[in-house]
């Protein structure tokens, strides 16, 4: 249990930040699932749109701390590869 005023404030701030980070990570997971579903169905236009949304969320999460920037870069890179393969496959059809 915190004793000083500043320690109490720090506990409050940590709780708020924890909830905010959880919300951002949840949004990221949802966006990644939506992208994966679009790729699975073979809809290149929807996948491209989902990728843009997901990429933006990833960069924002990396800038604000809940996700490490290397993790964000790795996940974005993997999504780009999947998107490129989908677009190439849909272009040859």
C-alpha positions as CSV (number, residue, x, y, z in Angstrom):
1,X,0.0,0.0,0.0
2,X,1.5,3.3,-1.0
3,X,2.1,5.8,1.8
4,X,3.2,9.0,0.2
5,X,0.9,11.2,-1.9
6,X,3.2,10.8,-5.0
7,X,3.2,7.0,-4.6
8,X,-0.6,7.0,-4.5
9,X,-0.7,9.2,-7.6
10,X,1.8,6.9,-9.3
11,X,-0.5,3.9,-8.6
12,X,-3.4,5.7,-10.1
13,X,-1.5,6.6,-13.2
14,X,-0.2,3.1,-13.6
15,X,-3.7,1.7,-13.4
16,X,-4.9,4.2,-16.1
17,X,-1.9,3.5,-18.3
18,X,-2.4,-0.3,-17.9
19,X,-6.0,-0.1,-19.0
20,X,-5.1,2.1,-21.9
21,X,-2.4,-0.2,-23.1
22,X,-4.7,-3.2,-22.8
23,X,-7.2,-1.4,-25.0
24,X,-4.6,-0.6,-27.6
25,X,-3.3,-4.2,-27.7
26,X,-6.8,-5.5,-28.0
27,X,-7.5,-3.1,-30.9
28,X,-4.3,-4.4,-32.6
29,X,-5.3,-8.0,-32.2
30,X,-8.7,-7.3,-33.6
31,X,-7.2,-5.5,-36.6
32,X,-4.7,-8.3,-37.2
33,X,-7.5,-10.9,-37.1
34,X,-9.6,-8.8,-39.6
35,X,-6.6,-8.6,-41.9
36,X,-6.0,-12.4,-41.7
37,X,-9.6,-13.1,-42.4
38,X,-9.5,-10.8,-45.5
39,X,-6.4,-12.6,-46.7
40,X,-8.0,-16.0,-46.0
41,X,-11.1,-15.2,-48.1
42,X,-8.8,-13.9,-50.9
43,X,-10.3,-10.4,-51.1
44,X,-7.2,-8.3,-52.1
45,X,-9.0,-4.9,-51.8
46,X,-10.4,-5.6,-48.3
47,X,-7.0,-7.0,-47.2
48,X,-5.3,-3.8,-48.5
49,X,-7.7,-1.6,-46.6
50,X,-7.3,-3.8,-43.4
51,X,-3.6,-3.6,-43.8
52,X,-3.6,0.2,-43.9
53,X,-5.6,0.3,-40.7
54,X,-3.5,-2.3,-39.0
55,X,-0.2,-0.7,-40.0
56,X,-1.4,2.7,-38.6
57,X,-2.4,1.1,-35.3
58,X,0.9,-0.7,-35.1
59,X,3.0,2.4,-35.7
60,X,1.0,4.3,-33.1
61,X,1.3,1.5,-30.5
62,X,5.0,1.3,-31.1
63,X,5.4,5.1,-30.7
64,X,3.5,5.1,-27.5
65,X,5.1,2.1,-25.9
66,X,2.6,-0.9,-25.5
67,X,4.4,-2.6,-28.4
68,X,8.1,-2.6,-29.1
69,X,9.0,-0.9,-32.4
70,X,10.9,-4.0,-33.6
71,X,7.8,-6.1,-32.9
72,X,5.6,-3.7,-34.8
73,X,8.1,-3.7,-37.7
74,X,8.3,-7.5,-37.8
75,X,4.5,-7.9,-37.8
76,X,4.0,-5.2,-40.4
77,X,6.6,-6.9,-42.6
78,X,4.9,-10.2,-42.3
79,X,1.6,-8.7,-43.2
80,X,3.2,-7.0,-46.2
81,X,4.5,-10.3,-47.5
82,X,1.1,-11.9,-47.1
83,X,-0.6,-9.0,-48.9
84,X,1.9,-9.0,-51.7
85,X,1.4,-12.7,-52.2
86,X,-2.4,-12.3,-52.3
87,X,-2.2,-9.4,-54.8
88,X,0.1,-11.4,-57.0
89,X,-2.2,-14.4,-56.9
90,X,-5.3,-12.3,-57.6
91,X,-3.5,-10.5,-60.5
92,X,-2.6,-13.8,-62.2
93,X,-6.2,-15.1,-62.0
